[in-house]
Amino acid sequence: MDETTDECVYQTTDKWYDIEHVENVLANILSRVPVKSLLVCKSVCKRWRRLISSQAFIDVQLLWSQKNSVYIVYPYMDMMMKLYLVNNSGEITKSINFPYCDNLSLLTVVCSFDGLLCCINYPWKVDSGMVVEDVTDVEIRICNPVTKKALLLPRGSPSKEKPSIGVAFGPKINEYKIFRFFNAKRISLAKHQSRVNRRQCEVYSSSTGSWSVIGRVPYYPMHSSHSPLGSNHVFVNGKIYWFIASNEDPLIPGSILMADIEETFETINLPKEVTEHSYLVNLEGHLSLVAVYDEDEIVNIWILKDKNEPKWELKCSDHIPFSNDECVEFAVARENEIFFITSNHHYIYDPEHGFWQELDLSSISEKKFPVAFAYTESLLSCGGRMDPRMEYISDKRSI
């Protein structure tokens, strides 16, 4: 209190207000906070809400979160999805219930990238007065399980058989394209057309929010017996890869179909004959092939080196720690290790040192078409990048 004027004089000794105005510093600090806590921080004040909601901050947070990736496991395909996060030590750290599964048929997860999941399920239809699953189509959702957001994509073109999909991400953060292979019901006035001639591909772009038909494609991704709703695929360095079924057996891969972000297609030969229990993974930033040979109880891991021209190299061949009575139901890679889900066990395999780690995931008691993916928490929007005008990291306006 001033003695001569009797007026209140305030003096700020706390330096936090000055730091808060240096928003790049604040963003750097907050980017290390878990996503669940960041959602709470948005309620602190308008400035924090603008900052955390900006695309620039979302990109910075993702860069930090990518350094601490984990596995996300979906063990039991059901109408109510329950996911588990498994850390580097093979321990379950969190379970997540999907909040957007009401009145849906059985769902599965087909890929994970930068905190977003692509989930699919059969839509419902009325047939002879009964409500049944429409197995000639799939509903596609892009979901962020941490922010509890989901985006249902527009329906694609009508198909005479179950479609196959694959998701490519990029070139910018939170941009993606979804490739959908379908068997067109009508593509010309011709009365009789073979099923092969009716096979087409269309692409959904997050930039436009709509589908565009590419046209006929020479090959169709094979459907996996381990993933009844969708084909197994992997995204590596701007390209998507699917198995193509062999001519002799529709359940065994015969070659690989590749599509890049520019929507061009190529085929790649396999290094040798593989089995039904074969998977394409992203190992050490390279397309890799994991093939389990039940009779010999071994696993071969091949890496596609493409410095000048594509060439397969056998990285390792090792005995599996389980009997041939136990089926490998899914395999996925994270950095330089591979996560195996078998009928009765979960393993993490280090191909560099030939070391198998059996995980104690006793809380996962049941499996039904289980899947797992490398996962990192993020604030990314399900619908793609935000308008650049919404970025407030450098905004100096007062609250």
Secondary structure, 3 states (H helix, E strand, C coil): CCCCCCCCCCCCCCCHHHHHHCHHHHHHHHCCCCHHHHHHHCCCCHHHHHHHHCHHHHHHHHHHHHHHCEEEEECECCCCCEEEEECCCCCEEEEEECCCCCCCCCEEEEEEECCEEEEEECCEEEECCEEEECCCCCEEEEEECCCCEEEECCCCCCECCCCEEEEEECCCCCCEEEEEEEEECCCCCCCCCCCCCCEEEEEEECCCCEEEEEEECCCCCCCCCCCCCCCCEEEECCEEEEEEECCCCCCCEEEEEEEECCCCEEEEECCCCCCCCEEEEEECCEEEEEEEECCCCEEEEEEEECCCCCEEEEEEEEECCCCCCCCEEEEEEECCEEEEEECCCEEEEECCCCEEEECCCCCCCCCECCEEEEECCCCCCCCCCCCHHHCCCCCCCCC
